[in-house]
Structures are given as structure tokens and as C-alpha cells.
């Protein structure tokens, strides 16, 4: 029978019933076992969680070739698809030819056995995508990115590219990575001894962005509804399972949306993403549920099956104070709630997702719209089981005088925010938006517990390898 010239992906064959037909597959060897008569090769090409079992008659192949078909090697195989007689798969490929693209020396290839710890795999981030775990995570990451674009496109939003290099600090935290072309060993200095940034590439201090929100608002005030989806950077020296120095953010901004509209959008958006994952990533989710988180599917359906409870920050604090629960961080009005507080409200008190609103203005950003009480702002945080806050947002302050007063109260540099204030000077309108950390979403969807395991190449303090 003539050998096929066109490659077929393994994802197209594992559920196929095209028995008796010849196929060409290409991929990496997960395992090889057998005896002196037959070799069983588990082949994976990354297209799905499942391996394709290749059965090779040892007598029909060169002995040295089969000896080099080891775990990690890359091969092309032609063969006939037949029903599998063994357990664990419904089909197998009876090999008629094997071509070795690249060997993987079993004495040094680090993925020789199953059951490597996630900590070990972080040390070989260049190879961990070849494992079942990270293949599943990266396919889910792709699916969620596609679903995000689909949702906003289908709802009339426009994708806006905001700058990665910026002179503004959206969050006011100051933990930003500086971008410069100056000679750091001998930077030019002014007469007063300060670094002379007038000689730098941009003529002023510049940094990697912590958020595209401020620029996103500009787009919303012209196009009506936009979203950003791009990398952001925080120079916080935090070596925790919840922090990255480089991560991705989704930030929609909508003209004519008030806080209730904002909450409605956030709830609908999150439910769409989770429903998409359950429908399109079923095999990968089933693997992660089996290996890492037995409650994963139940927790995803928990979000879909419940309407998000909405209450004020003040009401939430009162519930926490009355709970009698012992928290590591004692609760008081005016504090920034911790994950343990947020999870108590979701998992124990309401037993459904929660949206908290009307936070104290002292713990929120300058751009959030102030309420008439003078103490709170129209902020909103969406709280989920297991991880706490998954979305943070607000109605933005559209009143120029109020916004200017707040900028002055916080001693923010108005000279760097003139363009932002201008949008309140010319045709101001109510508008709102929120931010969703992509990796935090992926933590929830995959059931992973360390944020470094849901991004291909994690950037953390003292770690910029690969």
C-alpha cells in the first residue's frame, strides 16, 4: 500500500474509526516497551492529551533504529490504523516505516520517568511542555486566550493595543521595571547630581507597563467599548505562588457603563470562559482533575450554576466580624481584605461567587469614582472559591474637578497625567472597566496552585532563564 505523504495529527486519530487506512504521524516518544518480537511506542505530537500507540514488528525494522527510539526521541511513523487489542486505547497504528528525526540520549534526557514534581519541572522549563501536565495546561491557555477574543469580538468590543513602554504608573505602587538606554555604570547627571533623563532615549524616565487601563480608557471614550490583552510587569520582590514579575492582563473599558453594568459584564464574561473550557478542553481538564484536583470540574460548574452575590465591602466586613472565625489577619473596616477573608465569604458564608463593591477610597486607585459619602468608591472585586479575587474593577471618575482633587490629595504628578485628565475636559462621560489576570484565571480553570505552572516561562525575582 502506498505510503501517505500528508501528516495526520494524533488528535484526529485517537477517536477515529478509519480502520485499515494508512496514516503518517509525527511526534515525540513518551515511552517504549515490548519484547524481542514487538515494540509498543507511545507517541505524542502535542495536539491532544492522548498518546497514539504505535506497534512495531521488531523483525521488520533495523535494530539500531529501534534502539534509538527512546523516550524523548522525535520520529515519523507510517502505518495502518487498527482497533487496539490492549487496554488504555481504542486504536493503534501498525508501523510499516519509522524515520528518526532526533535522538534523545536516555542517559541525560531528564524526562525518563513519570511522576516528576512540579518543582523539578520548573527547573527545566524548556522541556516541561513535553509532559502531559504542561501539554494540557498550555492547550487550555490557548483555548482561554481564543475564548477571550471571541467573547469580546462577539459583543462588539474592539481590541486595542496599549503601550508596553510608558511614563505613567497606573496603580501608583511604584514597583516598575525601568527602561533606559543610559550607561548604568556612568549615567549622565545634572548639576544637582541627579540622573539626567533628558539625555535618555525618551527624554524622561520610562518603565514597563503595569496596566493598559489608562490608555484603554482613551480608546473607550472614542470607540465605545475596547479591551486590551497583553503583557504587564511588576517589580515586586515577591516569591510567592501567587506572584509573577511578567504576566498577562485582560482589561475591558466601556463608555456609558456604570458600576452595575460593569458587574453584569464581568459575571457574564467569566461564565462564558468557564463554559468554553468545559466544552472545548474536556480531555485536558479530565487529566488535571485525575492527577491534581479531584474537585476541579465541580468547582467550575459551581461558578456556572450560581448567580454571583453582590454586596458592599461594608456588609462583607460586618459578616466577617460576626462570623466568629479566626483569621490570620484580623478584620477591620478600612483594611484591604486578604484571600482568607474573600474565600470565607465565597466558600463558607454565601457558598457562591461574590462581587464586593464600594470599597474605602484610601485602599483603591485614584481613578475610581467616589460615592456621595466621601469615604468609598465604586470599586468592585469578583471573588471565586480557592483563589479569592479574580477580577478587580470600578466605575471610573468622569468629573474633572473631583479627579483633580484626588490626584492632588495623593500628590500624583499632574504633568504626567495631563492627557488622562484631558479626557474629562473634553466630552467626559460615565465609563467603567475591570482587569482580569490571565494567569489567575488559568489557576482557577486548571486547578494548579502555583502561578508559575500556568505560564510557559515564569519570570520571578532572580529568575529570567529560558
C-alpha positions as CSV (number, residue, x, y, z in Angstrom):
1,X,0.0,0.0,0.0
2,X,1.3,3.5,-0.9
3,X,2.7,5.4,2.0
4,X,0.8,8.7,2.8
5,X,2.7,12.0,2.3
6,X,0.5,14.2,4.4
7,X,0.8,14.2,8.2
8,X,-2.2,13.5,10.3
9,X,-2.4,14.9,13.8
10,X,-2.8,12.4,16.6
11,X,-5.9,14.2,17.9
12,X,-7.6,13.2,14.6
13,X,-6.8,9.5,15.1
14,X,-7.4,8.6,18.8
15,X,-11.1,8.7,18.3
16,X,-11.1,7.6,14.6
17,X,-12.7,4.6,13.1
18,X,-10.8,4.8,9.8
19,X,-9.5,1.3,10.3
20,X,-7.5,-0.3,7.5
21,X,-6.3,3.1,6.2
22,X,-2.6,4.2,6.2
23,X,-1.6,7.3,8.0
24,X,1.6,9.3,8.6
25,X,2.1,10.7,12.1
26,X,5.0,12.6,13.6
27,X,5.8,13.3,17.2
28,X,7.9,12.6,20.3
29,X,8.2,9.3,22.1
30,X,6.7,9.2,25.5
31,X,7.5,5.6,26.3
32,X,8.7,2.4,24.6
33,X,8.2,-1.1,25.9
34,X,7.9,-4.6,24.5
35,X,10.0,-7.7,23.9
36,X,12.2,-9.2,21.3
37,X,9.3,-9.7,18.9
38,X,7.2,-6.4,19.2
39,X,7.8,-2.8,20.4
40,X,5.0,-0.6,21.7
41,X,5.7,3.1,21.2
42,X,3.6,5.7,22.9
43,X,3.7,8.7,20.6
44,X,2.5,12.3,21.3
45,X,2.6,15.3,19.0
46,X,1.1,17.9,21.4
47,X,-2.3,18.1,19.6
48,X,-4.1,16.4,22.5
49,X,-3.5,14.8,25.9
50,X,-3.7,11.3,24.4
51,X,-0.8,9.3,23.1
52,X,-1.1,7.1,20.0
53,X,0.1,3.6,20.5
54,X,2.5,2.5,17.6
55,X,3.1,-1.2,17.3
56,X,6.3,-2.2,15.5
57,X,7.3,-5.7,14.5
58,X,10.9,-5.8,15.7
59,X,11.9,-8.2,12.8
60,X,10.8,-5.7,10.2
61,X,13.0,-2.8,11.4
62,X,16.7,-2.0,11.8
63,X,17.9,-3.0,15.2
64,X,19.9,0.2,15.7
65,X,17.0,2.4,14.6
66,X,14.6,0.8,17.2
67,X,17.4,1.1,19.9
68,X,17.4,4.9,19.3
69,X,13.6,5.2,19.5
70,X,13.7,6.1,23.2
71,X,11.8,8.4,25.5
72,X,12.1,11.9,24.1
73,X,13.2,11.0,20.6
74,X,11.3,12.5,17.6
75,X,10.1,10.2,14.9
76,X,7.8,10.0,11.9
77,X,5.8,6.8,11.5
78,X,3.7,5.4,8.7
79,X,1.3,2.6,9.4
80,X,-2.2,1.2,9.3
81,X,-4.8,2.2,11.8
82,X,-6.4,-0.8,13.5
83,X,-8.6,-1.4,16.6
84,X,-6.4,-1.9,19.6
85,X,-6.4,-5.2,21.3
86,X,-4.8,-3.8,24.5
87,X,-6.2,-1.7,27.3
88,X,-5.9,2.1,27.6
89,X,-6.6,3.0,24.0
90,X,-9.2,2.2,21.3
91,X,-6.9,2.4,18.3
92,X,-3.3,1.8,17.4
93,X,-1.0,2.2,14.4
94,X,0.7,-0.8,13.0
95,X,4.0,0.6,11.8
96,X,5.3,0.0,8.3
97,X,8.1,2.6,8.4
98,X,9.8,4.7,11.1
99,X,12.1,7.7,10.4
100,X,14.2,9.1,13.3
101,X,14.3,12.9,13.3
102,X,16.2,13.4,16.5
103,X,17.6,11.1,19.2
104,X,17.3,11.7,23.0
105,X,20.1,10.1,24.9
106,X,18.4,8.2,27.8
107,X,21.5,8.7,30.0
108,X,20.9,12.5,30.1
109,X,17.3,13.2,28.9
110,X,15.7,14.4,32.2
111,X,12.1,13.2,31.4
112,X,12.8,9.5,31.5
113,X,10.2,8.6,34.1
114,X,6.7,9.7,35.1
115,X,5.9,11.5,38.3
116,X,8.3,14.4,38.2
117,X,7.5,17.0,40.8
118,X,6.3,20.4,39.6
119,X,9.2,22.0,41.4
120,X,11.6,19.9,39.4
121,X,9.9,20.7,36.1
122,X,10.2,24.4,36.8
123,X,13.9,23.9,36.7
124,X,13.7,22.6,33.1
125,X,11.0,25.0,31.8
126,X,12.4,24.5,28.3
127,X,11.4,20.8,28.3
128,X,8.4,20.7,30.6
129,X,5.9,21.4,27.7
130,X,6.6,17.8,26.6
131,X,5.0,16.4,29.7
132,X,1.3,15.5,29.8
133,X,0.7,18.1,32.6
134,X,2.1,21.1,30.8
135,X,0.8,20.0,27.4
136,X,-2.7,20.1,29.0
137,X,-2.0,23.5,30.7
138,X,-0.7,25.1,27.5
139,X,-3.6,23.8,25.4
140,X,-6.1,25.2,28.0
141,X,-4.1,28.5,28.0
142,X,-4.5,28.7,24.2
143,X,-8.3,27.9,24.4
144,X,-8.8,30.6,27.1
145,X,-7.0,33.2,25.0
146,X,-9.1,32.3,22.0
147,X,-12.3,32.4,24.1
148,X,-11.4,35.9,25.4
149,X,-11.0,37.3,21.9
150,X,-14.2,35.5,20.8
151,X,-16.3,36.9,23.6
152,X,-15.3,40.5,23.1
153,X,-15.5,40.3,19.4
154,X,-19.0,38.8,19.6
155,X,-20.0,41.5,22.0
156,X,-18.9,44.4,19.8
157,X,-15.6,45.3,21.6
158,X,-12.5,46.5,19.7
159,X,-9.1,45.0,20.5
160,X,-6.8,47.9,21.5
161,X,-3.0,47.6,21.7
162,X,-1.8,49.8,24.6
163,X,1.9,50.7,25.1
164,X,4.3,48.3,26.9
165,X,6.7,51.2,27.5
166,X,5.1,54.0,29.5
167,X,5.9,57.0,31.6
168,X,2.8,56.6,33.8
169,X,2.2,54.3,36.8
170,X,-1.4,53.3,36.6
171,X,-1.5,51.7,40.1
172,X,0.6,54.2,41.9
173,X,2.6,51.5,43.5
174,X,5.9,52.4,42.1
175,X,7.1,48.8,41.6
176,X,8.0,49.2,37.9
177,X,10.8,48.0,35.7
178,X,12.8,50.9,34.3
179,X,13.6,51.1,30.6
180,X,16.7,53.1,29.7
181,X,19.5,53.4,27.1
182,X,21.7,55.3,29.6
183,X,25.1,53.8,30.6
184,X,24.1,52.5,34.0
185,X,27.7,52.4,35.3
186,X,28.2,56.1,34.5
187,X,24.8,57.8,33.8
188,X,24.9,61.5,32.9
189,X,24.0,63.7,35.8
190,X,22.5,67.2,36.2
191,X,24.3,69.9,38.2
192,X,22.5,68.8,41.3
193,X,23.8,65.3,40.9
194,X,20.6,63.6,39.8
195,X,20.4,61.3,36.8
196,X,19.9,63.4,33.7
197,X,17.0,61.7,32.0
198,X,16.8,64.4,29.4
199,X,19.6,62.5,27.7
200,X,17.8,59.2,27.8
201,X,16.1,57.8,24.7
202,X,12.6,59.1,25.6
203,X,13.9,62.3,27.3
204,X,12.3,61.3,30.6
205,X,12.1,58.2,32.9
206,X,10.2,55.3,31.3
207,X,9.1,52.0,32.5
208,X,7.4,48.7,31.5
209,X,3.7,49.0,32.0
210,X,1.8,47.6,35.0
211,X,-1.5,48.1,33.2
212,X,-3.0,49.2,30.0
213,X,-6.1,50.6,31.7
214,X,-5.4,54.4,31.5
215,X,-4.7,54.2,27.7
216,X,-7.6,51.8,27.4
217,X,-10.0,54.5,28.8
218,X,-8.9,56.7,25.9
219,X,-10.0,54.1,23.4
220,X,-13.3,53.6,25.2
221,X,-14.0,57.3,25.0
222,X,-13.8,57.1,21.2
223,X,-14.8,53.6,20.2
224,X,-17.3,52.9,22.9
225,X,-16.0,49.6,24.1
226,X,-12.5,48.2,23.9
227,X,-10.4,45.5,25.5
228,X,-6.6,45.1,26.0
229,X,-4.9,41.7,26.3
230,X,-1.2,41.9,26.7
231,X,1.8,41.5,29.0
232,X,2.3,43.6,32.1
233,X,5.2,43.8,34.5
234,X,5.5,44.3,38.3
235,X,8.9,44.7,40.0
236,X,7.6,43.4,43.4
237,X,10.1,41.3,45.2
238,X,7.5,38.6,46.0
239,X,8.5,35.0,45.8
240,X,5.1,33.5,46.4
241,X,2.9,31.0,44.5
242,X,0.6,33.9,43.5
243,X,3.1,36.4,42.1
244,X,4.9,36.8,38.7
245,X,7.0,39.6,37.5
246,X,5.7,39.3,34.0
247,X,2.1,38.3,33.4
248,X,-0.8,38.9,31.1
249,X,-3.9,41.1,31.7
250,X,-7.3,41.4,30.1
251,X,-8.7,44.9,30.6
252,X,-12.0,45.9,29.0
253,X,-13.1,49.6,29.2
254,X,-16.6,50.7,28.3
255,X,-18.1,54.1,27.8
256,X,-21.6,54.7,29.3
257,X,-21.2,51.7,31.7
258,X,-21.9,52.3,35.3
259,X,-21.0,50.0,38.1
260,X,-24.0,47.7,37.7
261,X,-23.3,47.3,34.0
262,X,-19.6,46.5,34.9
263,X,-20.6,43.8,37.3
264,X,-23.1,42.3,34.8
265,X,-20.3,42.1,32.1
266,X,-17.8,40.6,34.5
267,X,-20.1,37.8,35.6
268,X,-21.2,37.0,32.0
269,X,-17.6,37.1,30.8
270,X,-16.3,34.7,33.4
271,X,-19.2,32.3,32.9
272,X,-18.6,32.3,29.2
273,X,-14.9,31.4,29.7
274,X,-15.6,28.6,32.1
275,X,-18.3,27.1,29.9
276,X,-15.9,27.3,26.9
277,X,-13.3,25.4,28.9
278,X,-15.7,22.7,29.9
279,X,-16.9,22.3,26.4
280,X,-13.6,22.5,24.5
281,X,-11.0,21.3,26.9
282,X,-12.7,18.3,28.4
283,X,-9.9,15.7,27.9
284,X,-7.2,18.0,29.3
285,X,-9.5,19.0,32.3
286,X,-10.2,15.3,33.0
287,X,-6.5,14.6,33.1
288,X,-5.8,17.5,35.5
289,X,-8.7,16.5,37.7
290,X,-7.4,13.0,37.9
291,X,-3.8,14.0,38.6
292,X,-4.1,17.2,40.7
293,X,-7.5,18.4,41.7
294,X,-10.4,15.9,42.3
295,X,-12.8,18.8,42.7
296,X,-11.9,20.7,39.6
297,X,-15.0,20.1,37.5
298,X,-17.3,20.6,40.4
299,X,-15.7,23.9,41.2
300,X,-16.0,25.1,37.6
301,X,-19.7,24.1,37.5
302,X,-20.2,25.8,40.8
303,X,-19.4,29.1,39.1
304,X,-21.7,28.4,36.2
305,X,-24.6,27.2,38.3
306,X,-24.7,30.1,40.7
307,X,-25.6,33.8,40.3
308,X,-22.9,36.0,41.8
309,X,-24.0,37.5,45.1
310,X,-23.4,41.3,45.2
311,X,-22.9,43.2,48.4
312,X,-20.9,46.2,49.7
313,X,-17.5,46.0,51.3
314,X,-19.0,47.3,54.5
315,X,-21.6,44.5,54.5
316,X,-18.8,42.0,53.8
317,X,-16.7,43.3,56.7
318,X,-19.7,43.1,59.1
319,X,-20.3,39.4,58.1
320,X,-16.6,38.6,58.7
321,X,-16.7,40.3,62.1
322,X,-19.9,38.4,63.1
323,X,-18.5,35.1,61.8
324,X,-16.5,34.1,64.9
325,X,-13.9,32.7,62.5
326,X,-10.2,33.0,63.5
327,X,-8.3,34.7,60.7
328,X,-4.6,35.2,60.4
329,X,-5.2,38.8,59.6
330,X,-7.8,40.4,62.0
331,X,-10.7,42.1,60.1
332,X,-11.4,45.8,60.4
333,X,-13.2,48.4,58.3
334,X,-10.7,50.1,56.0
335,X,-8.3,47.2,55.6
336,X,-7.5,45.6,52.2
337,X,-9.2,42.2,52.6
338,X,-7.0,39.2,52.4
339,X,-7.5,36.0,50.4
340,X,-8.7,34.2,53.6
341,X,-11.4,36.8,54.1
342,X,-12.5,36.6,50.5
343,X,-12.6,32.8,50.5
344,X,-14.6,32.7,53.7
345,X,-17.4,34.8,52.1
346,X,-17.4,32.7,49.0
347,X,-16.8,29.2,50.3
348,X,-18.5,29.3,53.8
349,X,-20.9,32.1,54.1
350,X,-22.6,32.5,50.7
351,X,-21.4,29.3,49.0
352,X,-21.4,31.1,45.7
353,X,-19.2,33.6,43.8
354,X,-19.3,37.1,45.4
355,X,-18.9,40.6,44.0
356,X,-17.9,43.2,46.7
357,X,-18.5,46.8,45.9
358,X,-18.0,50.3,47.4
359,X,-14.5,49.9,49.0
360,X,-12.8,52.6,51.1
361,X,-11.2,55.1,48.8
362,X,-8.0,55.0,50.8
363,X,-7.2,51.5,49.6
364,X,-8.2,52.0,46.0
365,X,-6.7,53.7,43.0
366,X,-7.1,57.4,42.3
367,X,-9.2,57.0,39.2
368,X,-12.2,55.2,40.8
369,X,-15.4,57.2,41.0
370,X,-16.2,58.5,44.5
371,X,-19.5,57.8,46.2
372,X,-21.5,60.7,47.8
373,X,-20.5,59.5,51.3
374,X,-17.0,60.8,50.6
375,X,-15.5,57.7,52.1
376,X,-16.0,55.0,49.5
377,X,-15.6,54.5,45.7
378,X,-17.5,52.5,43.1
379,X,-15.0,49.7,43.1
380,X,-15.8,46.0,42.5
381,X,-13.9,42.8,43.2
382,X,-15.1,39.4,41.9
383,X,-14.3,36.7,44.4
384,X,-14.0,33.0,43.5
385,X,-13.5,29.8,45.5
386,X,-10.0,28.7,46.2
387,X,-8.3,31.8,44.9
388,X,-10.2,34.8,46.2
389,X,-10.1,37.9,44.0
390,X,-10.1,37.0,40.3
391,X,-11.3,40.4,38.8
392,X,-10.8,43.9,40.1
393,X,-12.5,46.9,38.5
394,X,-14.5,50.1,39.1
395,X,-16.6,52.8,37.6
396,X,-14.0,55.5,36.6
397,X,-14.3,59.0,37.9
398,X,-15.6,61.2,35.0
399,X,-15.8,64.5,36.9
400,X,-12.7,66.6,36.1
401,X,-12.7,68.6,39.4
402,X,-13.2,65.5,41.6
403,X,-10.4,63.7,39.8
404,X,-8.0,66.6,40.0
405,X,-8.7,66.9,43.7
406,X,-7.9,63.2,44.2
407,X,-4.7,63.5,42.2
408,X,-3.7,66.4,44.4
409,X,-4.6,64.5,47.6
410,X,-2.3,61.7,46.6
411,X,0.4,64.0,45.4
412,X,0.5,62.4,42.0
413,X,2.4,64.2,39.2
414,X,-0.2,66.0,37.1
415,X,2.3,66.8,34.5
416,X,2.5,63.1,33.6
417,X,-1.3,62.7,33.7
418,X,-2.3,65.7,31.6
419,X,-3.5,63.6,28.8
420,X,-5.6,61.4,31.1
421,X,-7.2,64.5,32.7
422,X,-7.9,65.9,29.2
423,X,-10.5,63.1,28.6
424,X,-12.5,64.6,31.4
425,X,-12.1,68.1,30.0
426,X,-13.4,67.3,26.5
427,X,-16.7,65.3,26.2
428,X,-16.5,63.4,29.5
429,X,-18.9,60.5,30.1
430,X,-19.6,57.8,32.6
431,X,-17.4,54.8,32.0
432,X,-16.2,51.6,33.7
433,X,-13.8,48.8,33.3
434,X,-12.0,45.9,35.0
435,X,-8.9,43.8,35.0
436,X,-8.6,40.0,34.8
437,X,-5.2,38.5,35.4
438,X,-4.9,35.8,32.7
439,X,-2.7,33.5,34.9
440,X,-5.1,33.9,37.8
441,X,-7.9,32.8,35.6
442,X,-5.8,29.8,34.5
443,X,-5.1,28.8,38.1
444,X,-8.8,28.5,38.6
445,X,-9.5,26.7,35.4
446,X,-6.7,24.2,35.6
447,X,-6.7,23.6,39.4
448,X,-3.0,24.4,39.7
449,X,-1.8,26.0,42.9
450,X,1.3,27.8,41.8
451,X,1.0,30.6,39.2
452,X,4.4,29.6,37.8
453,X,2.8,26.5,36.5
454,X,0.3,28.2,34.2
455,X,2.7,30.4,32.1
456,X,5.2,28.9,29.7
457,X,8.3,30.7,31.0
458,X,7.8,32.3,34.5
459,X,9.6,35.5,35.4
460,X,10.2,35.8,39.1
461,X,12.8,37.5,41.3
462,X,16.3,36.1,40.5
463,X,14.8,34.1,37.6
464,X,14.9,35.2,34.0
465,X,16.2,32.0,32.4
466,X,14.8,30.3,29.3
